[in-house]
Amino acid sequence: MAHPKRRQSKTRTLKRRTHDKAVAPTLAVCPNCGAYHIYHTVCPTCGYYRGKIAIVMDEGAE
């Protein structure tokens, strides 16, 4: 296994780590109910995905 001969500088380490960060998921507006949901997922409020019903939601739960 390779071993480093010299210590990496702080600048070089931080340059590598600039891309290691948390990213908030992109949200979309549901055309059926207007609630926000994550892209490419079923709307948790109404159960629609791409204009079609994907999950039958219970009316009494809302």
Predicted model as a PDB file, atoms N, CA, C, CB and O in Angstrom, pLDDT in the B-factor column:
MODEL        1                                                                  
ATOM      1  N   MET A   1       0.833  -1.179   0.000  1.00 77.00           N  
ATOM      2  CA  MET A   1       0.000   0.000   0.000  1.00 77.00           C  
ATOM      3  C   MET A   1       0.882   1.248   0.000  1.00 77.00           C  
ATOM      4  CB  MET A   1      -0.950  -0.005   1.212  1.00 77.00           C  
ATOM      5  O   MET A   1       1.931   1.261   0.643  1.00 77.00           O  
ATOM      6  N   ALA A   2       0.472   2.279  -0.703  1.00 83.00           N  
ATOM      7  CA  ALA A   2       1.271   3.490  -0.818  1.00 83.00           C  
ATOM      8  C   ALA A   2       1.204   4.307   0.463  1.00 83.00           C  
ATOM      9  CB  ALA A   2       0.801   4.328  -2.003  1.00 83.00           C  
ATOM     10  O   ALA A   2       0.166   4.392   1.119  1.00 83.00           O  
ATOM     11  N   HIS A   3       2.339   4.904   0.798  1.00 88.00           N  
ATOM     12  CA  HIS A   3       2.407   5.781   1.971  1.00 88.00           C  
ATOM     13  C   HIS A   3       2.884   7.148   1.523  1.00 88.00           C  
ATOM     14  CB  HIS A   3       3.351   5.195   3.069  1.00 88.00           C  
ATOM     15  O   HIS A   3       3.811   7.246   0.718  1.00 88.00           O  
ATOM     16  N   PRO A   4       2.262   8.213   2.034  1.00 85.00           N  
ATOM     17  CA  PRO A   4       2.688   9.547   1.622  1.00 85.00           C  
ATOM     18  C   PRO A   4       4.060   9.894   2.193  1.00 85.00           C  
ATOM     19  CB  PRO A   4       1.661  10.589   2.060  1.00 85.00           C  
ATOM     20  O   PRO A   4       4.355   9.604   3.353  1.00 85.00           O  
ATOM     21  N   LYS A   5       4.894  10.522   1.360  1.00 91.00           N  
ATOM     22  CA  LYS A   5       6.217  10.932   1.825  1.00 91.00           C  
ATOM     23  C   LYS A   5       6.177  12.291   2.489  1.00 91.00           C  
ATOM     24  CB  LYS A   5       7.199  10.953   0.673  1.00 91.00           C  
ATOM     25  O   LYS A   5       6.996  12.586   3.359  1.00 91.00           O  
ATOM     26  N   ARG A   6       5.222  13.127   2.081  1.00 93.00           N  
ATOM     27  CA  ARG A   6       5.109  14.472   2.640  1.00 93.00           C  
ATOM     28  C   ARG A   6       3.685  14.702   3.113  1.00 93.00           C  
ATOM     29  CB  ARG A   6       5.520  15.543   1.600  1.00 93.00           C  
ATOM     30  O   ARG A   6       2.740  14.079   2.631  1.00 93.00           O  
ATOM     31  N   ARG A   7       3.557  15.595   4.050  1.00 93.00           N  
ATOM     32  CA  ARG A   7       2.237  15.958   4.587  1.00 93.00           C  
ATOM     33  C   ARG A   7       1.509  16.828   3.572  1.00 93.00           C  
ATOM     34  CB  ARG A   7       2.367  16.701   5.956  1.00 93.00           C  
ATOM     35  O   ARG A   7       2.109  17.711   2.959  1.00 93.00           O  
ATOM     36  N   GLN A   8       0.206  16.575   3.396  1.00 92.00           N  
ATOM     37  CA  GLN A   8      -0.582  17.413   2.501  1.00 92.00           C  
ATOM     38  C   GLN A   8      -0.881  18.740   3.186  1.00 92.00           C  
ATOM     39  CB  GLN A   8      -1.895  16.700   2.085  1.00 92.00           C  
ATOM     40  O   GLN A   8      -1.174  18.779   4.381  1.00 92.00           O  
ATOM     41  N   SER A   9      -0.806  19.819   2.426  1.00 95.00           N  
ATOM     42  CA  SER A   9      -1.070  21.135   2.990  1.00 95.00           C  
ATOM     43  C   SER A   9      -2.557  21.315   3.278  1.00 95.00           C  
ATOM     44  CB  SER A   9      -0.578  22.229   2.041  1.00 95.00           C  
ATOM     45  O   SER A   9      -3.395  20.597   2.733  1.00 95.00           O  
ATOM     46  N   LYS A  10      -2.873  22.274   4.134  1.00 96.00           N  
ATOM     47  CA  LYS A  10      -4.273  22.566   4.469  1.00 96.00           C  
ATOM     48  C   LYS A  10      -5.040  23.024   3.234  1.00 96.00           C  
ATOM     49  CB  LYS A  10      -4.353  23.643   5.570  1.00 96.00           C  
ATOM     50  O   LYS A  10      -6.206  22.670   3.056  1.00 96.00           O  
ATOM     51  N   THR A  11      -4.395  23.800   2.394  1.00 97.00           N  
ATOM     52  CA  THR A  11      -5.048  24.308   1.190  1.00 97.00           C  
ATOM     53  C   THR A  11      -5.432  23.162   0.256  1.00 97.00           C  
ATOM     54  CB  THR A  11      -4.130  25.303   0.462  1.00 97.00           C  
ATOM     55  O   THR A  11      -6.539  23.129  -0.281  1.00 97.00           O  
ATOM     56  N   ARG A  12      -4.517  22.239   0.073  1.00 95.00           N  
ATOM     57  CA  ARG A  12      -4.792  21.112  -0.820  1.00 95.00           C  
ATOM     58  C   ARG A  12      -5.912  20.232  -0.270  1.00 95.00           C  
ATOM     59  CB  ARG A  12      -3.523  20.276  -1.031  1.00 95.00           C  
ATOM     60  O   ARG A  12      -6.750  19.745  -1.029  1.00 95.00           O  
ATOM     61  N   THR A  13      -5.926  20.032   1.035  1.00 94.00           N  
ATOM     62  CA  THR A  13      -6.988  19.239   1.664  1.00 94.00           C  
ATOM     63  C   THR A  13      -8.331  19.933   1.514  1.00 94.00           C  
ATOM     64  CB  THR A  13      -6.679  18.999   3.153  1.00 94.00           C  
ATOM     65  O   THR A  13      -9.331  19.289   1.196  1.00 94.00           O  
ATOM     66  N   LEU A  14      -8.363  21.235   1.741  1.00 95.00           N  
ATOM     67  CA  LEU A  14      -9.621  21.971   1.650  1.00 95.00           C  
ATOM     68  C   LEU A  14     -10.120  22.066   0.212  1.00 95.00           C  
ATOM     69  CB  LEU A  14      -9.454  23.366   2.232  1.00 95.00           C  
ATOM     70  O   LEU A  14     -11.329  22.104  -0.014  1.00 95.00           O  
ATOM     71  N   LYS A  15      -9.216  22.106  -0.761  1.00 95.00           N  
ATOM     72  CA  LYS A  15      -9.626  22.110  -2.161  1.00 95.00           C  
ATOM     73  C   LYS A  15     -10.360  20.822  -2.502  1.00 95.00           C  
ATOM     74  CB  LYS A  15      -8.410  22.293  -3.081  1.00 95.00           C  
ATOM     75  O   LYS A  15     -11.349  20.840  -3.235  1.00 95.00           O  
ATOM     76  N   ARG A  16      -9.877  19.706  -1.972  1.00 93.00           N  
ATOM     77  CA  ARG A  16     -10.511  18.423  -2.233  1.00 93.00           C  
ATOM     78  C   ARG A  16     -11.874  18.344  -1.545  1.00 93.00           C  
ATOM     79  CB  ARG A  16      -9.607  17.275  -1.763  1.00 93.00           C  
ATOM     80  O   ARG A  16     -12.807  17.752  -2.087  1.00 93.00           O  
ATOM     81  N   ARG A  17     -11.993  18.926  -0.376  1.00 94.00           N  
ATOM     82  CA  ARG A  17     -13.213  18.815   0.419  1.00 94.00           C  
ATOM     83  C   ARG A  17     -14.287  19.847   0.064  1.00 94.00           C  
ATOM     84  CB  ARG A  17     -12.870  18.945   1.865  1.00 94.00           C  
ATOM     85  O   ARG A  17     -15.354  19.836   0.679  1.00 94.00           O  
ATOM     86  N   THR A  18     -14.048  20.731  -0.897  1.00 93.00           N  
ATOM     87  CA  THR A  18     -15.038  21.762  -1.212  1.00 93.00           C  
ATOM     88  C   THR A  18     -16.325  21.170  -1.758  1.00 93.00           C  
ATOM     89  CB  THR A  18     -14.468  22.746  -2.211  1.00 93.00           C  
ATOM     90  O   THR A  18     -17.384  21.787  -1.638  1.00 93.00           O  
ATOM     91  N   HIS A  19     -16.260  19.990  -2.353  1.00 92.00           N  
ATOM     92  CA  HIS A  19     -17.446  19.379  -2.937  1.00 92.00           C  
ATOM     93  C   HIS A  19     -18.187  18.466  -1.963  1.00 92.00           C  
ATOM     94  CB  HIS A  19     -17.062  18.600  -4.163  1.00 92.00           C  
ATOM     95  O   HIS A  19     -19.259  17.956  -2.290  1.00 92.00           O  
ATOM     96  N   ASP A  20     -17.630  18.253  -0.772  1.00 92.00           N  
ATOM     97  CA  ASP A  20     -18.275  17.398   0.227  1.00 92.00           C  
ATOM     98  C   ASP A  20     -19.201  18.237   1.087  1.00 92.00           C  
ATOM     99  CB  ASP A  20     -17.225  16.675   1.106  1.00 92.00           C  
ATOM    100  O   ASP A  20     -18.805  18.716   2.149  1.00 92.00           O  
ATOM    101  N   LYS A  21     -20.423  18.415   0.635  1.00 91.00           N  
ATOM    102  CA  LYS A  21     -21.369  19.219   1.387  1.00 91.00           C  
ATOM    103  C   LYS A  21     -22.773  18.683   1.170  1.00 91.00           C  
ATOM    104  CB  LYS A  21     -21.281  20.700   0.976  1.00 91.00           C  
ATOM    105  O   LYS A  21     -23.041  18.000   0.182  1.00 91.00           O  
ATOM    106  N   ALA A  22     -23.655  18.990   2.086  1.00 93.00           N  
ATOM    107  CA  ALA A  22     -25.040  18.556   1.985  1.00 93.00           C  
ATOM    108  C   ALA A  22     -25.775  19.451   0.991  1.00 93.00           C  
ATOM    109  CB  ALA A  22     -25.733  18.585   3.372  1.00 93.00           C  
ATOM    110  O   ALA A  22     -25.590  20.668   0.991  1.00 93.00           O  
ATOM    111  N   VAL A  23     -26.598  18.852   0.156  1.00 91.00           N  
ATOM    112  CA  VAL A  23     -27.361  19.586  -0.839  1.00 91.00           C  
ATOM    113  C   VAL A  23     -28.843  19.354  -0.569  1.00 91.00           C  
ATOM    114  CB  VAL A  23     -26.974  19.150  -2.287  1.00 91.00           C  
ATOM    115  O   VAL A  23     -29.276  18.214  -0.395  1.00 91.00           O  
ATOM    116  N   ALA A  24     -29.611  20.424  -0.534  1.00 92.00           N  
ATOM    117  CA  ALA A  24     -31.048  20.301  -0.309  1.00 92.00           C  
ATOM    118  C   ALA A  24     -31.705  19.699  -1.549  1.00 92.00           C  
ATOM    119  CB  ALA A  24     -31.677  21.681   0.033  1.00 92.00           C  
ATOM    120  O   ALA A  24     -31.318  20.033  -2.669  1.00 92.00           O  
ATOM    121  N   PRO A  25     -32.694  18.816  -1.370  1.00 92.00           N  
ATOM    122  CA  PRO A  25     -33.347  18.222  -2.534  1.00 92.00           C  
ATOM    123  C   PRO A  25     -34.178  19.248  -3.287  1.00 92.00           C  
ATOM    124  CB  PRO A  25     -34.226  17.053  -2.111  1.00 92.00           C  
ATOM    125  O   PRO A  25     -34.723  20.176  -2.690  1.00 92.00           O  
ATOM    126  N   THR A  26     -34.271  19.077  -4.600  1.00 93.00           N  
ATOM    127  CA  THR A  26     -35.052  19.970  -5.439  1.00 93.00           C  
ATOM    128  C   THR A  26     -36.530  19.646  -5.265  1.00 93.00           C  
ATOM    129  CB  THR A  26     -34.629  19.850  -6.926  1.00 93.00           C  
ATOM    130  O   THR A  26     -36.934  18.487  -5.351  1.00 93.00           O  
ATOM    131  N   LEU A  27     -37.331  20.676  -5.019  1.00 94.00           N  
ATOM    132  CA  LEU A  27     -38.750  20.485  -4.794  1.00 94.00           C  
ATOM    133  C   LEU A  27     -39.556  20.909  -6.015  1.00 94.00           C  
ATOM    134  CB  LEU A  27     -39.201  21.264  -3.566  1.00 94.00           C  
ATOM    135  O   LEU A  27     -39.171  21.822  -6.745  1.00 94.00           O  
ATOM    136  N   ALA A  28     -40.669  20.236  -6.222  1.00 93.00           N  
ATOM    137  CA  ALA A  28     -41.585  20.553  -7.308  1.00 93.00           C  
ATOM    138  C   ALA A  28     -42.961  20.819  -6.714  1.00 93.00           C  
ATOM    139  CB  ALA A  28     -41.640  19.401  -8.358  1.00 93.00           C  
ATOM    140  O   ALA A  28     -43.268  20.361  -5.613  1.00 93.00           O  
ATOM    141  N   VAL A  29     -43.785  21.555  -7.442  1.00 94.00           N  
ATOM    142  CA  VAL A  29     -45.150  21.834  -7.017  1.00 94.00           C  
ATOM    143  C   VAL A  29     -46.074  20.828  -7.691  1.00 94.00           C  
ATOM    144  CB  VAL A  29     -45.566  23.301  -7.361  1.00 94.00           C  
ATOM    145  O   VAL A  29     -46.021  20.647  -8.908  1.00 94.00           O  
ATOM    146  N   CYS A  30     -46.908  20.183  -6.910  1.00 93.00           N  
ATOM    147  CA  CYS A  30     -47.851  19.203  -7.442  1.00 93.00           C  
ATOM    148  C   CYS A  30     -48.932  19.932  -8.238  1.00 93.00           C  
ATOM    149  CB  CYS A  30     -48.484  18.355  -6.296  1.00 93.00           C  
ATOM    150  O   CYS A  30     -49.565  20.843  -7.704  1.00 93.00           O  
ATOM    151  N   PRO A  31     -49.162  19.558  -9.504  1.00 91.00           N  
ATOM    152  CA  PRO A  31     -50.197  20.240 -10.286  1.00 91.00           C  
ATOM    153  C   PRO A  31     -51.616  19.900  -9.829  1.00 91.00           C  
ATOM    154  CB  PRO A  31     -50.045  19.890 -11.746  1.00 91.00           C  
ATOM    155  O   PRO A  31     -52.564  20.618 -10.146  1.00 91.00           O  
ATOM    156  N   ASN A  32     -51.754  18.807  -9.088  1.00 91.00           N  
ATOM    157  CA  ASN A  32     -53.080  18.388  -8.638  1.00 91.00           C  
ATOM    158  C   ASN A  32     -53.517  19.134  -7.373  1.00 91.00           C  
ATOM    159  CB  ASN A  32     -53.091  16.884  -8.383  1.00 91.00           C  
ATOM    160  O   ASN A  32     -54.622  19.676  -7.328  1.00 91.00           O  
ATOM    161  N   CYS A  33     -52.649  19.167  -6.330  1.00 92.00           N  
ATOM    162  CA  CYS A  33     -53.054  19.763  -5.054  1.00 92.00           C  
ATOM    163  C   CYS A  33     -52.262  21.014  -4.697  1.00 92.00           C  
ATOM    164  CB  CYS A  33     -52.906  18.750  -3.951  1.00 92.00           C  
ATOM    165  O   CYS A  33     -52.674  21.759  -3.807  1.00 92.00           O  
ATOM    166  N   GLY A  34     -51.139  21.270  -5.360  1.00 92.00           N  
ATOM    167  CA  GLY A  34     -50.350  22.460  -5.089  1.00 92.00           C  
ATOM    168  C   GLY A  34     -49.333  22.306  -3.978  1.00 92.00           C  
ATOM    169  O   GLY A  34     -48.664  23.277  -3.624  1.00 92.00           O  
ATOM    170  N   ALA A  35     -49.197  21.114  -3.418  1.00 94.00           N  
ATOM    171  CA  ALA A  35     -48.226  20.881  -2.341  1.00 94.00           C  
ATOM    172  C   ALA A  35     -46.839  20.660  -2.941  1.00 94.00           C  
ATOM    173  CB  ALA A  35     -48.645  19.657  -1.468  1.00 94.00           C  
ATOM    174  O   ALA A  35     -46.708  20.280  -4.105  1.00 94.00           O  
ATOM    175  N   TYR A  36     -45.812  20.902  -2.138  1.00 95.00           N  
ATOM    176  CA  TYR A  36     -44.442  20.665  -2.569  1.00 95.00           C  
ATOM    177  C   TYR A  36     -44.070  19.210  -2.319  1.00 95.00           C  
ATOM    178  CB  TYR A  36     -43.465  21.610  -1.838  1.00 95.00           C  
ATOM    179  O   TYR A  36     -44.437  18.628  -1.299  1.00 95.00           O  
ATOM    180  N   HIS A  37     -43.330  18.627  -3.275  1.00 94.00           N  
ATOM    181  CA  HIS A  37     -42.819  17.270  -3.119  1.00 94.00           C  
ATOM    182  C   HIS A  37     -41.489  17.176  -3.837  1.00 94.00           C  
ATOM    183  CB  HIS A  37     -43.824  16.216  -3.666  1.00 94.00           C  
ATOM    184  O   HIS A  37     -41.161  18.041  -4.649  1.00 94.00           O  
ATOM    185  N   ILE A  38     -40.713  16.131  -3.549  1.00 94.00           N  
ATOM    186  CA  ILE A  38     -39.417  15.928  -4.175  1.00 94.00           C  
ATOM    187  C   ILE A  38     -39.638  15.481  -5.625  1.00 94.00           C  
ATOM    188  CB  ILE A  38     -38.568  14.880  -3.383  1.00 94.00           C  
ATOM    189  O   ILE A  38     -40.562  14.720  -5.913  1.00 94.00           O  
ATOM    190  N   TYR A  39     -38.771  15.966  -6.541  1.00 92.00           N  
ATOM    191  CA  TYR A  39     -38.864  15.596  -7.956  1.00 92.00           C  
ATOM    192  C   TYR A  39     -38.850  14.078  -8.121  1.00 92.00           C  
ATOM    193  CB  TYR A  39     -37.709  16.228  -8.757  1.00 92.00           C  
ATOM    194  O   TYR A  39     -38.190  13.371  -7.360  1.00 92.00           O  
ATOM    195  N   HIS A  40     -39.579  13.586  -9.116  1.00 93.00           N  
ATOM    196  CA  HIS A  40     -39.611  12.178  -9.505  1.00 93.00           C  
ATOM    197  C   HIS A  40     -40.123  11.278  -8.386  1.00 93.00           C  
ATOM    198  CB  HIS A  40     -38.229  11.727  -9.928  1.00 93.00           C  
ATOM    199  O   HIS A  40     -39.755  10.105  -8.325  1.00 93.00           O  
ATOM    200  N   THR A  41     -40.961  11.802  -7.507  1.00 93.00           N  
ATOM    201  CA  THR A  41     -41.573  10.992  -6.462  1.00 93.00           C  
ATOM    202  C   THR A  41     -43.072  11.274  -6.426  1.00 93.00           C  
ATOM    203  CB  THR A  41     -40.922  11.281  -5.079  1.00 93.00           C  
ATOM    204  O   THR A  41     -43.539  12.287  -6.946  1.00 93.00           O  
ATOM    205  N   VAL A  42     -43.801  10.382  -5.819  1.00 94.00           N  
ATOM    206  CA  VAL A  42     -45.245  10.534  -5.677  1.00 94.00           C  
ATOM    207  C   VAL A  42     -45.514  11.638  -4.643  1.00 94.00           C  
ATOM    208  CB  VAL A  42     -45.920   9.176  -5.250  1.00 94.00           C  
ATOM    209  O   VAL A  42     -44.807  11.748  -3.642  1.00 94.00           O  
ATOM    210  N   CYS A  43     -46.533  12.441  -4.899  1.00 93.00           N  
ATOM    211  CA  CYS A  43     -46.914  13.496  -3.964  1.00 93.00           C  
ATOM    212  C   CYS A  43     -47.440  12.842  -2.686  1.00 93.00           C  
ATOM    213  CB  CYS A  43     -47.988  14.451  -4.592  1.00 93.00           C  
ATOM    214  O   CYS A  43     -48.382  12.052  -2.751  1.00 93.00           O  
ATOM    215  N   PRO A  44     -46.852  13.152  -1.524  1.00 92.00           N  
ATOM    216  CA  PRO A  44     -47.312  12.506  -0.293  1.00 92.00           C  
ATOM    217  C   PRO A  44     -48.685  12.989   0.167  1.00 92.00           C  
ATOM    218  CB  PRO A  44     -46.313  12.739   0.802  1.00 92.00           C  
ATOM    219  O   PRO A  44     -49.318  12.336   0.996  1.00 92.00           O  
ATOM    220  N   THR A  45     -49.156  14.123  -0.358  1.00 92.00           N  
ATOM    221  CA  THR A  45     -50.439  14.672   0.060  1.00 92.00           C  
ATOM    222  C   THR A  45     -51.607  14.028  -0.681  1.00 92.00           C  
ATOM    223  CB  THR A  45     -50.456  16.171  -0.157  1.00 92.00           C  
ATOM    224  O   THR A  45     -52.580  13.599  -0.061  1.00 92.00           O  
ATOM    225  N   CYS A  46     -51.510  13.961  -2.020  1.00 92.00           N  
ATOM    226  CA  CYS A  46     -52.651  13.470  -2.801  1.00 92.00           C  
ATOM    227  C   CYS A  46     -52.400  12.124  -3.476  1.00 92.00           C  
ATOM    228  CB  CYS A  46     -53.015  14.482  -3.846  1.00 92.00           C  
ATOM    229  O   CYS A  46     -53.354  11.470  -3.895  1.00 92.00           O  
ATOM    230  N   GLY A  47     -51.126  11.687  -3.595  1.00 92.00           N  
ATOM    231  CA  GLY A  47     -50.824  10.388  -4.189  1.00 92.00           C  
ATOM    232  C   GLY A  47     -50.696  10.391  -5.697  1.00 92.00           C  
ATOM    233  O   GLY A  47     -50.685   9.325  -6.312  1.00 92.00           O  
ATOM    234  N   TYR A  48     -50.597  11.577  -6.320  1.00 93.00           N  
ATOM    235  CA  TYR A  48     -50.479  11.657  -7.774  1.00 93.00           C  
ATOM    236  C   TYR A  48     -49.012  11.707  -8.194  1.00 93.00           C  
ATOM    237  CB  TYR A  48     -51.228  12.890  -8.309  1.00 93.00           C  
ATOM    238  O   TYR A  48     -48.161  12.219  -7.465  1.00 93.00           O  
ATOM    239  N   TYR A  49     -48.728  11.163  -9.390  1.00 92.00           N  
ATOM    240  CA  TYR A  49     -47.405  11.244  -9.994  1.00 92.00           C  
ATOM    241  C   TYR A  49     -47.583  11.392 -11.488  1.00 92.00           C  
ATOM    242  CB  TYR A  49     -46.539   9.997  -9.651  1.00 92.00           C  
ATOM    243  O   TYR A  49     -48.185  10.527 -12.124  1.00 92.00           O  
ATOM    244  N   ARG A  50     -47.077  12.459 -12.059  1.00 89.00           N  
ATOM    245  CA  ARG A  50     -47.146  12.779 -13.484  1.00 89.00           C  
ATOM    246  C   ARG A  50     -48.581  12.779 -14.005  1.00 89.00           C  
ATOM    247  CB  ARG A  50     -46.311  11.789 -14.279  1.00 89.00           C  
ATOM    248  O   ARG A  50     -48.851  12.276 -15.096  1.00 89.00           O  
ATOM    249  N   GLY A  51     -49.496  13.342 -13.225  1.00 86.00           N  
ATOM    250  CA  GLY A  51     -50.867  13.504 -13.661  1.00 86.00           C  
ATOM    251  C   GLY A  51     -51.758  12.288 -13.485  1.00 86.00           C  
ATOM    252  O   GLY A  51     -52.939  12.335 -13.829  1.00 86.00           O  
ATOM    253  N   LYS A  52     -51.215  11.200 -12.956  1.00 89.00           N  
ATOM    254  CA  LYS A  52     -52.007   9.993 -12.738  1.00 89.00           C  
ATOM    255  C   LYS A  52     -51.963   9.620 -11.268  1.00 89.00           C  
ATOM    256  CB  LYS A  52     -51.494   8.825 -13.612  1.00 89.00           C  
ATOM    257  O   LYS A  52     -50.998   9.934 -10.571  1.00 89.00           O  
ATOM    258  N   ILE A  53     -53.003   8.953 -10.797  1.00 89.00           N  
ATOM    259  CA  ILE A  53     -53.023   8.525  -9.405  1.00 89.00           C  
ATOM    260  C   ILE A  53     -52.124   7.302  -9.262  1.00 89.00           C  
ATOM    261  CB  ILE A  53     -54.477   8.211  -8.931  1.00 89.00           C  
ATOM    262  O   ILE A  53     -52.296   6.309  -9.969  1.00 89.00           O  
ATOM    263  N   ALA A  54     -51.168   7.380  -8.348  1.00 89.00           N  
ATOM    264  CA  ALA A  54     -50.225   6.302  -8.131  1.00 89.00           C  
ATOM    265  C   ALA A  54     -50.535   5.559  -6.842  1.00 89.00           C  
ATOM    266  CB  ALA A  54     -48.806   6.838  -8.103  1.00 89.00           C  
ATOM    267  O   ALA A  54     -50.378   4.340  -6.773  1.00 89.00           O  
ATOM    268  N   ILE A  55     -50.971   6.283  -5.824  1.00 89.00           N  
ATOM    269  CA  ILE A  55     -51.308   5.695  -4.540  1.00 89.00           C  
ATOM    270  C   ILE A  55     -52.698   6.197  -4.152  1.00 89.00           C  
ATOM    271  CB  ILE A  55     -50.240   6.052  -3.446  1.00 89.00           C  
ATOM    272  O   ILE A  55     -52.965   7.398  -4.190  1.00 89.00           O  
ATOM    273  N   VAL A  56     -53.569   5.281  -3.782  1.00 90.00           N  
ATOM    274  CA  VAL A  56     -54.894   5.669  -3.331  1.00 90.00           C  
ATOM    275  C   VAL A  56     -54.765   6.110  -1.878  1.00 90.00           C  
ATOM    276  CB  VAL A  56     -55.927   4.495  -3.490  1.00 90.00           C  
ATOM    277  O   VAL A  56     -54.452   5.311  -0.996  1.00 90.00           O  
ATOM    278  N   MET A  57     -55.013   7.397  -1.646  1.00 82.00           N  
ATOM    279  CA  MET A  57     -54.889   7.957  -0.301  1.00 82.00           C  
ATOM    280  C   MET A  57     -56.205   7.818   0.436  1.00 82.00           C  
ATOM    281  CB  MET A  57     -54.456   9.435  -0.355  1.00 82.00           C  
ATOM    282  O   MET A  57     -57.273   7.896  -0.172  1.00 82.00           O  
ATOM    283  N   ASP A  58     -56.138   7.613   1.740  1.00 79.00           N  
ATOM    284  CA  ASP A  58     -57.329   7.511   2.570  1.00 79.00           C  
ATOM    285  C   ASP A  58     -57.897   8.900   2.813  1.00 79.00           C  
ATOM    286  CB  ASP A  58     -57.013   6.809   3.908  1.00 79.00           C  
ATOM    287  O   ASP A  58     -57.173   9.781   3.276  1.00 79.00           O  
ATOM    288  N   GLU A  59     -59.164   9.118   2.516  1.00 70.00           N  
ATOM    289  CA  GLU A  59     -59.799  10.434   2.659  1.00 70.00           C  
ATOM    290  C   GLU A  59     -59.921  10.839   4.123  1.00 70.00           C  
ATOM    291  CB  GLU A  59     -61.182  10.431   2.005  1.00 70.00           C  
ATOM    292  O   GLU A  59     -59.841  12.028   4.434  1.00 70.00           O  
ATOM    293  N   GLY A  60     -60.112   9.888   5.027  1.00 55.00           N  
ATOM    294  CA  GLY A  60     -60.290  10.210   6.439  1.00 55.00           C  
ATOM    295  C   GLY A  60     -58.998  10.589   7.140  1.00 55.00           C  
ATOM    296  O   GLY A  60     -59.039  11.181   8.218  1.00 55.00           O  
ATOM    297  N   ALA A  61     -57.850  10.264   6.555  1.00 51.00           N  
ATOM    298  CA  ALA A  61     -56.574  10.553   7.194  1.00 51.00           C  
ATOM    299  C   ALA A  61     -56.205  12.025   7.121  1.00 51.00           C  
ATOM    300  CB  ALA A  61     -55.487   9.730   6.566  1.00 51.00           C  
ATOM    301  O   ALA A  61     -55.412  12.499   7.934  1.00 51.00           O  
ATOM    302  N   GLU A  62     -56.760  12.755   6.168  1.00 50.00           N  
ATOM    303  CA  GLU A  62     -56.392  14.162   6.005  1.00 50.00           C  
ATOM    304  C   GLU A  62     -57.108  15.047   6.925  1.00 50.00           C  
ATOM    305  CB  GLU A  62     -56.633  14.612   4.639  1.00 50.00           C  
ATOM    306  O   GLU A  62     -56.899  16.260   6.902  1.00 50.00           O  
TER     307      GLU A  62                                                      
ENDMDL                                                                          
END                                                                             
